[in-house]
Structure formats: structure tokens, C-alpha cells
Amino acid sequence: MSSATSSVQGLASLLSRQKSAFASAGAVSADTRRRRLQQVIDLLVRHHGVLTDAIDLDFGGRPAGFSLMNDVVGSLASLKHARDHVQDWMHDEPRAPFAPYDQLGATAWVMHQPKGTVGILGTWNAPLYTLFSPLASVLAAGNRAILRPSDVVPRTAELLAQLCAEHLEPLEIAVVTGDVELAEAFSAQPFDHLVYTGSTATGRLVMRNAALNLVPVTLELGGKSPVIVSASADLKKAAFSIAVGKACNGGQICINPDLVYVPKALLESFLDAVRTTYTELNPTVAGNPDVVAVVNQRHLDRVEGYVADAQERGARVESVPEALAVNPQDRRRPLRVVVDPAPDSLIMREEIFGPAMVVLTYEALNDVIDDINARPRPLALYYFGEDLEEQQYVLDRTVSGGVTVNDVMMHPAMHDAPFGGVGASGMGHYHGREGFLEFSHQRTVFKAPEFDPRRQWGLLPPYSEHFLAAMLASVTAD
């Protein structure tokens, strides 16, 4: 990785050279797109071992198997799906010309044109997936890309930059690393599209910077994803799925359950079931290689602060499988279940993004829906229940980026369906054909017929006395 691309000046130069290369190359064939996708696939397959080692070191404890599943295999699935479908996605779409030109031989179509160079800002919790999964859609659309990994995982970022520089053409796909100055400058560059994954607060800054150059953005921002456990739910199944979700990556996932709404009469049964399942998954925490550590001390302090604040305000807090003193040398933490915290608690306002969750009791489903709708729109919503009418009621009366029914965190694995947020949880999407369209300019082309009847029909100046009457006769509600 050269130092030039680790500076703001180097980034600007790289972007300029990529844009020039894009303009010079012209149309991007399906073969070229598949070649680029395959090169990234080959890089991940060949170097997955050193990449998962780097992630483990950056986290201070993250199982290689989990990193393979979450980051490597997940990225490969996105890249392979795009590779295998891009030729079908690229086809022009015929459109019907308007009358009377449709009768005179006019034709029209929509072509899907690459935008140019797309900037992708990844995050630390899924340091490969949040770069390469959107990259799959970006490359399928025929674009070039500049990636910036999160500096919270510096070993992974530097290794990724090194590997990409060695195995990929930098004028097609490049990686830049650098300090806070580079991070802030990245979103202010005149990209042709910008992708950011991270917090809502930083997402606002990214969008503000992008607006300086009128750069379109795709933002995946997370939020406090709610879970509704219905009275009709299989309580053990719900508790199992939620416990598995909270154990995944130490809760450090943008679609992780934050607020779990449970019928008041079922609270103790639900907590017992969560405790049983989570303890089966992680009988111990300290030194357990299966437990993913909180990524760094700052995030550990943040999550611990949320829990402490709720407890000080009178919330019931349970530690599963056991209470454990904070150890800066081992950031693995038990799951903290915070029951009915005060509404103004930090944990009720901020995305947890760690090994804790809130359980809120309720008596009427409409109260739950009102509470969810009073909050910023989440990236994910989860419903557990066997009442199909109630399920549809929840789907019709809530808004979220996506939904999983009777499980958690499953819908983003749909590579043939769009993944993204809405409102405060983001905008735009990637995955599938919708991801291809997100990073394509949908360009309408109208090809006129040989004969133009407008002069004979009196539709051009100088207007006859019949022109106004003809126009007035066309103003109808039919």
C-alpha cells in the first residue's frame, strides 16, 4: 500500500485517475464485470486465513469460524450471486413509445449504465462484509470502486489494502487507509455514488459531505431493531432465536435485536428460556474462545455505561450466564438483560451494539406498535407468533428496513432481495437486481421514427386557429 493513497491528496488523485479510466474504457461488458467479481472472489478464497487472523487480533477474540461465516462466506455469496446473474440484469428494457409515435415506428428502451466510481465506507463489526457485499452490486453495475475499511480494525484494514494492491487493478478496485482526516475527506470527494455503513450520527455527516458534490448515497445505519413476541408465539423458539442472535458477534451487528417486547404474563417464562439457551451456547464467558469480545475499550465503556445507567434508574438487570467483573484484558462480556428500564435511560435511546438487550413488558399489542412507531424507523423488525392475522396487522402498521418472522437476522441473507434501511436507519439498498439498479444510471432512450407528423397536424408554429381547440379537447379526465 503506497503512502500516496493513505493521504487526502493521494485519494483525490486516485479518484481522478479512476474516473479518467472509466471514461476512456467506454461500455463495460458482462465479461469484464464477471472478471472483476471473480478476482475479488479469488482474493477472499486465497487469503481468508490471514484475514480472519487479523480480525481476531483486532477484536481481541473472535472465532475464525465466525469470521469465515459472517464476513468471508457472506461476502462470497453476494459476489457469486452477482457474478452469476449480471448478464441477465444488464439487458435493456423495451418501453412502449407514446401515441401516435408508437404507430409511426418509434422505439424506446431503458439502458442500465454504470455511474463511474463508487466510494464504499465499511465498518468494523463486519469489516469484510460491509465492503465486499455492496461491492458485488457496484461491480455488477459496471462501476469501479474505492474502499475504505474502518480504522477501528487497523490490522484488517492494512492487510486488506495490501492484498488488494497486490491482486487487483487499482484503477478498477482500490483500498485506501488513513487517519481521521482521510475518513472525513473521503465522503467529501466527488464520487459518482457513495456507500456508508455505520451509525446514524455519522451517516448524517456523510450525507452532508456528499451533498457538497451532489453525490447520491446509500446509507445502512442500523437503529434500535425491535422484536415483538406475541402471546401466540412458541416462547422457547422465540427465546432460542433471540439468544442466538444476541450471542452472534457479541451483539455487534446492525440488525441485532435491541428492544424485545414480551407479554407481561410471559416475562418470567421468557427470561428463563433465554437464560437456558444462552447458557447452553456459552456456559462461560471469560476466556471462552467461542465468545466474541467487544471490539475495543471505548465500545466496552459505552455498553457498560448504558447498563449501569439503566440499573441506577431502577431497572432490573440480569447477567447471563453469570455476573462478571469488567476486565480490560479480556473484553468478552456476559449478556445483560435489562428489564423495563426507565424511558429516559440511555439504553432506551441509543443503539446498544453490544452484549445487552432490553426486555419491555406489554399487555396490549397496539401499545407496542405505538411505541415502535414513535421511535426512528429501524433497520430490522422481528415478529414471533402463530396468529397470521396478527402477523399481517404488525406488517401493515409498522415500517422498517426489513422483517424476519419467527426468527431474527435472517432477511439480510436473501441475496435475491434488497437489503437496506428506511428513514433514520438508512436509504437505498444492495443485494440482488435491486442492488444492481441502485448503482446503475437508468437511462431512457427514445428513437424517433422517420416521419414527424407535427407540422401537418398543426402542432408547430405558426399555430392555426384550430390548435387551441385541439389542445382544449385533450384536457379530459378519461
C-alpha positions in Angstrom: 0.0 0.0 0.0 1.7 3.2 -1.1 1.6 6.2 1.2 0.1 8.3 -1.6 -3.3 6.6 -1.3 -3.2 7.0 2.5 -3.4 10.8 2.2 -6.2 13.1 1.1 -4.2 14.2 -1.8 -3.5 10.6 -2.8 -7.2 9.8 -2.6 -8.2 12.7 -4.8 -5.5 11.7 -7.3 -6.7 8.0 -7.3 -10.3 9.0 -7.8 -9.4 11.3 -10.7 -7.4 8.5 -12.4 -10.2 6.0 -11.9 -12.7 8.4 -13.4 -10.4 9.0 -16.4 -10.0 5.3 -16.9 -13.8 4.8 -16.7 -14.4 7.5 -19.3 -11.7 6.1 -21.7 -12.9 2.5 -21.4 -16.5 3.1 -22.7 -19.1 0.3 -22.3 -18.4 -2.3 -19.7 -19.1 -5.8 -21.0 -20.6 -8.6 -19.0 -17.3 -10.5 -19.3 -15.4 -7.5 -17.7 -17.9 -7.3 -14.9 -17.6 -11.0 -14.2 -13.8 -10.9 -14.3 -13.7 -8.2 -11.7 -16.2 -10.1 -9.5 -14.2 -13.3 -9.9 -10.9 -11.5 -9.0 -12.4 -10.4 -5.7 -13.8 -13.9 -5.1 -10.4 -15.4 -5.7 -8.7 -13.0 -3.3 -11.0 -13.9 -0.5 -10.7 -17.6 -1.2 -7.0 -17.5 -1.4 -6.3 -15.3 1.7 -9.2 -16.0 4.0 -6.9 -17.4 6.7 -4.7 -14.3 7.2 -7.8 -12.1 7.0 -9.6 -14.0 9.8 -6.5 -13.9 11.9 -6.3 -10.2 11.5 -9.9 -9.8 12.5 -9.3 -12.0 15.6 -6.4 -9.8 16.7 -8.3 -6.6 16.1 -11.3 -7.7 18.2 -9.1 -9.3 20.9 -11.1 -12.5 20.5 -13.2 -13.5 17.5 -13.5 -17.1 16.4 -12.1 -17.8 12.9 -15.2 -19.9 12.1 -17.5 -17.0 12.9 -15.4 -14.6 10.8 -15.5 -17.1 7.9 -19.3 -17.4 8.2 -20.1 -13.8 8.7 -17.5 -12.0 6.6 -15.9 -14.3 4.1 -18.7 -16.7 3.2 -21.3 -13.9 3.4 -19.2 -11.7 1.0 -18.6 -14.7 -1.3 -22.4 -15.3 -1.5 -23.0 -11.7 -2.6 -20.2 -11.7 -5.1 -21.1 -15.1 -6.6 -24.8 -14.2 -6.9 -23.9 -11.0 -8.8 -21.4 -12.9 -11.0 -24.0 -15.5 -11.9 -26.8 -13.0 -12.7 -25.2 -9.9 -14.1 -25.7 -10.8 -17.7 -29.4 -11.1 -17.3 -29.6 -7.8 -15.3 -27.8 -5.9 -17.9 -30.3 -6.3 -20.7 -32.0 -3.2 -22.0 -35.7 -2.9 -21.1 -38.0 -2.1 -24.0 -40.6 0.5 -23.2 -43.7 1.5 -25.2 -43.4 4.9 -27.0 -46.3 7.3 -26.6 -49.1 7.8 -29.2 -49.0 8.5 -32.1 -45.3 7.7 -32.3 -45.8 4.2 -31.3 -47.8 3.8 -34.6 -45.2 5.5 -36.7 -42.2 3.3 -35.9 -40.7 4.9 -32.9 -38.9 2.7 -30.4 -37.8 3.3 -26.8 -35.8 1.4 -24.1 -34.1 1.9 -20.8 -30.4 1.1 -20.6 -28.6 0.5 -17.3 -25.4 2.5 -17.5 -22.6 2.4 -14.9 -22.2 5.6 -12.9 -18.4 5.6 -12.7 -16.5 5.3 -9.4 -18.3 4.4 -6.2 -16.8 5.0 -2.8 -17.5 2.4 -0.1 -17.0 3.2 3.6 -17.0 -0.1 5.6 -17.5 -0.6 9.3 -15.6 -2.6 12.0 -18.2 -5.0 13.1 -18.3 -6.9 9.7 -15.0 -5.5 8.3 -15.1 -7.5 5.1 -18.8 -8.0 4.5 -19.7 -4.3 4.7 -17.1 -3.6 2.0 -17.5 -6.6 -0.3 -21.2 -7.2 -0.2 -22.1 -3.8 -1.6 -19.0 -4.1 -3.9 -20.8 -7.0 -5.5 -23.6 -4.8 -6.6 -21.3 -2.0 -7.5 -19.1 -4.2 -9.8 -22.2 -5.9 -11.3 -23.4 -2.5 -12.4 -20.1 -1.9 -14.2 -18.6 0.6 -11.9 -15.1 1.0 -10.4 -14.7 1.4 -6.6 -12.5 2.8 -3.9 -12.9 1.1 -0.5 -12.1 2.5 2.9 -12.0 0.0 5.8 -12.7 1.1 9.3 -9.7 2.2 11.3 -11.2 0.6 14.4 -9.8 -2.7 13.0 -6.4 -1.4 11.8 -4.7 -4.8 11.1 -7.6 -5.9 9.0 -7.6 -2.6 7.1 -3.9 -2.6 6.3 -3.9 -6.2 5.3 -6.9 -5.7 3.0 -5.2 -2.7 1.4 -2.0 -4.7 0.9 -3.8 -7.7 -0.7 -6.0 -5.6 -3.0 -2.9 -3.7 -4.2 -1.2 -7.0 -4.9 -4.0 -8.8 -6.7 -6.4 -6.2 -8.1 -6.0 -3.4 -10.7 -6.1 -0.1 -8.6 -7.8 1.7 -11.4 -10.7 -0.8 -11.1 -10.8 -1.6 -7.4 -8.6 0.2 -4.8 -8.4 0.4 -1.0 -7.3 3.4 1.0 -6.4 3.6 4.6 -5.6 6.6 6.8 -6.4 8.7 9.8 -9.5 10.7 10.8 -8.6 13.4 8.3 -8.8 10.9 5.4 -12.1 9.4 6.8 -13.7 12.9 6.9 -12.3 13.8 3.4 -13.5 10.5 1.9 -17.2 11.4 1.9 -16.4 14.9 0.5 -14.9 13.6 -2.7 -16.8 13.8 -6.0 -17.6 10.1 -6.3 -20.4 9.1 -8.6 -22.1 7.3 -5.7 -21.2 6.7 -2.1 -22.0 3.8 0.3 -21.7 4.1 4.0 -22.3 1.6 6.8 -22.3 2.8 10.4 -24.0 4.9 12.9 -26.9 7.3 12.2 -25.0 10.2 13.6 -22.0 9.7 11.2 -24.4 8.9 8.4 -25.8 12.4 8.7 -22.2 13.8 8.4 -21.5 11.6 5.4 -24.7 12.7 3.6 -23.9 16.4 4.4 -20.5 16.0 2.8 -21.8 14.1 -0.2 -24.3 16.9 -0.8 -21.5 19.3 -1.5 -20.9 17.5 -4.7 -24.5 16.2 -5.2 -23.3 12.6 -4.8 -26.1 10.1 -4.4 -25.7 8.0 -1.2 -26.6 4.5 0.0 -26.7 4.6 3.8 -27.0 1.5 6.0 -27.4 2.9 9.6 -28.9 0.4 11.9 -31.0 1.6 14.8 -32.9 0.0 17.7 -34.4 -3.0 16.0 -37.5 -4.2 17.9 -38.7 -7.8 18.5 -42.4 -8.4 19.1 -43.0 -11.7 21.0 -46.7 -12.3 20.6 -48.9 -14.2 23.1 -49.3 -16.7 20.3 -45.6 -17.3 19.9 -43.7 -20.5 20.6 -41.9 -19.0 23.6 -39.0 -21.4 23.6 -38.4 -20.9 19.9 -38.5 -17.2 20.3 -36.1 -17.2 23.2 -33.8 -19.6 21.4 -33.7 -17.4 18.3 -33.2 -14.2 20.3 -30.4 -15.7 22.4 -28.6 -17.0 19.3 -28.9 -13.5 17.8 -27.5 -11.8 20.9 -24.6 -14.3 21.0 -23.8 -13.6 17.4 -20.7 -11.3 17.2 -21.2 -10.3 20.8 -24.4 -8.4 19.7 -22.2 -6.1 17.5 -24.5 -6.3 14.4 -26.6 -3.5 12.9 -29.7 -5.7 12.7 -29.3 -7.2 16.2 -32.4 -7.2 18.5 -32.3 -4.2 20.8 -35.8 -4.0 22.2 -37.8 -7.2 22.9 -41.5 -6.7 23.7 -42.9 -9.6 25.8 -46.4 -10.1 27.2 -46.3 -9.2 30.9 -47.7 -12.6 31.9 -45.0 -14.4 30.0 -42.0 -12.4 31.2 -40.5 -14.9 33.7 -41.0 -17.9 31.4 -39.3 -15.9 28.6 -36.4 -14.9 30.7 -35.9 -18.5 31.9 -35.9 -19.7 28.3 -33.4 -17.1 27.3 -31.2 -17.9 30.2 -31.3 -21.6 29.4 -30.5 -21.2 25.7 -27.8 -18.6 26.1 -26.1 -20.7 28.8 -26.1 -23.7 26.5 -24.4 -21.6 23.8 -21.9 -20.0 26.2 -21.6 -21.9 29.6 -18.8 -19.5 30.5 -17.6 -16.1 29.2 -14.2 -15.2 30.5 -11.6 -16.7 28.2 -14.2 -18.6 26.2 -12.9 -18.7 22.6 -16.5 -19.0 21.2 -17.5 -15.6 22.7 -16.8 -12.6 20.5 -15.1 -9.8 22.5 -16.3 -6.2 22.5 -14.1 -4.7 19.8 -12.2 -2.1 22.0 -12.2 -0.3 25.3 -14.2 2.7 24.1 -17.1 0.5 23.0 -16.8 -1.6 26.1 -17.1 1.5 28.2 -20.1 2.7 26.1 -22.1 -0.6 26.6 -21.2 -0.9 30.3 -22.3 2.7 30.7 -25.7 2.0 29.2 -26.3 -0.9 31.5 -25.1 1.0 34.6 -27.3 4.0 33.8 -30.4 1.8 33.5 -29.6 0.0 36.7 -29.1 3.2 38.6 -32.5 4.3 37.4 -34.1 1.2 38.9 -34.1 -1.3 36.1 -33.8 -5.0 36.8 -30.6 -6.3 35.2 -29.7 -10.0 34.8 -26.3 -11.3 33.6 -26.3 -14.5 31.6 -24.8 -17.0 32.2 -23.2 -15.2 35.1 -22.2 -11.9 36.5 -18.6 -11.0 35.6 -16.4 -8.1 36.6 -15.1 -5.9 33.8 -11.6 -7.0 32.7 -9.8 -4.7 30.3 -7.5 -7.6 29.3 -10.5 -9.7 28.2 -13.4 -7.8 26.8 -15.7 -10.8 26.5 -18.9 -10.0 28.4 -22.0 -11.8 29.6 -25.3 -11.0 28.1 -27.0 -8.3 30.2 -30.8 -8.4 30.0 -32.3 -5.1 31.1 -36.0 -5.4 32.1 -38.4 -2.4 31.8 -35.8 0.4 32.1 -36.9 4.0 32.6 -38.0 5.5 29.3 -35.3 8.2 29.5 -32.5 5.7 30.1 -29.5 5.8 27.7 -30.2 2.2 26.7 -33.7 3.1 25.6 -32.4 5.9 23.3 -29.1 4.7 21.9 -28.4 1.6 19.7 -26.8 -0.9 22.0 -24.4 -2.6 19.6 -23.1 -5.0 22.2 -23.9 -7.9 24.5 -27.0 -6.4 26.1 -30.7 -6.2 25.3 -33.8 -4.5 26.7 -37.0 -6.5 27.5 -40.2 -4.5 27.7 -43.4 -6.0 29.0 -46.8 -5.2 27.5 -50.4 -6.0 27.8 -51.9 -4.7 24.5 -50.3 -5.1 21.1 -51.4 -1.7 19.9 -49.3 -0.1 22.7 -46.2 -1.9 21.3 -46.9 -0.8 17.8 -47.5 2.8 19.0 -44.1 2.7 20.8 -42.3 1.3 17.8 -43.8 3.9 15.5 -42.9 6.7 17.9 -39.2 5.8 17.5 -37.0 6.4 14.5 -37.6 3.7 11.9 -35.4 0.7 12.5 -33.3 -1.3 10.0 -35.0 -4.6 11.1 -38.2 -5.7 12.8 -38.9 -9.1 14.2 -42.2 -10.8 14.9 -42.7 -14.1 16.7 -46.2 -15.6 16.6 -48.5 -18.1 15.0 -51.5 -15.8 14.5 -51.4 -15.0 10.8 -53.9 -12.2 11.1 -51.9 -10.5 13.9 -48.7 -11.0 11.9 -50.2 -9.1 8.9 -51.5 -6.5 11.3 -48.0 -5.8 12.5 -46.6 -5.8 9.0 -49.2 -3.3 7.8 -48.8 -0.9 10.7 -45.0 -0.7 11.1 -42.2 0.5 8.9 -38.7 -0.9 8.9 -35.9 -1.7 6.5 -36.7 -5.4 6.5 -38.6 -8.0 8.6 -37.9 -11.6 9.7 -40.9 -13.6 11.1 -40.3 -16.2 13.7 -36.5 -15.7 13.8 -34.0 -12.9 13.8 -31.4 -11.5 11.4 -32.4 -13.8 8.5 -33.7 -11.5 5.8 -30.4 -9.8 5.0 -29.1 -13.3 3.9 -31.5 -13.0 1.0 -29.1 -12.3 -1.9 -32.0 -12.1 -4.3 -33.8 -9.4 -2.4 -32.8 -5.8 -1.4 -31.2 -5.1 1.9 -31.3 -1.6 3.3 -32.9 0.9 5.7 -35.6 3.5 5.8 -35.7 6.9 7.5 -33.1 7.0 10.3 -31.9 3.5 9.5 -30.7 4.5 6.1 -31.6 4.8 2.4 -31.0 2.8 -0.7 -30.1 -0.9 -0.8 -27.8 -3.5 -2.2 -28.2 -7.3 -3.0 -29.9 -8.8 -6.0 -31.2 -7.0 -9.0 -32.3 -4.0 -6.9 -28.6 -3.6 -5.8 -27.6 -3.6 -9.5 -30.2 -0.9 -10.2 -29.0 1.1 -7.2 -25.6 1.6 -8.7 -26.8 2.0 -12.3 -28.0 5.1 -14.1 -31.3 4.1 -15.6 -31.1 6.0 -18.9 -34.2 6.4 -21.1 -33.5 6.3 -24.9 -36.2 7.3 -27.4 -35.5 6.6 -31.1 -37.8 8.8 -33.3 -39.5 7.4 -36.5 -38.5 8.7 -39.9 -41.8 10.6 -40.3 -42.6 13.5 -38.0 -46.3 14.5 -38.3 -46.3 17.5 -36.1 -46.2 20.2 -38.8 -49.0 18.6 -40.9 -51.1 18.3 -37.7 -50.7 21.9 -36.9 -48.8 21.3 -33.7 -45.9 23.7 -34.6 -45.8 27.4 -35.1 -47.3 29.3 -36.7 -50.3 27.9 -35.0 -53.6 27.7 -36.8 -57.0 28.7 -35.4 -57.6 25.0 -34.6 -54.6 24.5 -32.4 -56.1 25.8 -29.1 -59.3 24.0 -29.7 -57.4 20.7 -30.2 -55.5 21.2 -27.0 -58.6 22.0 -25.0 -60.3 18.9 -26.4 -57.4 16.9 -25.0 -58.0 18.1 -21.4 -60.2 15.3 -20.1 -60.5 13.1 -17.1 -60.8 9.9 -19.1 
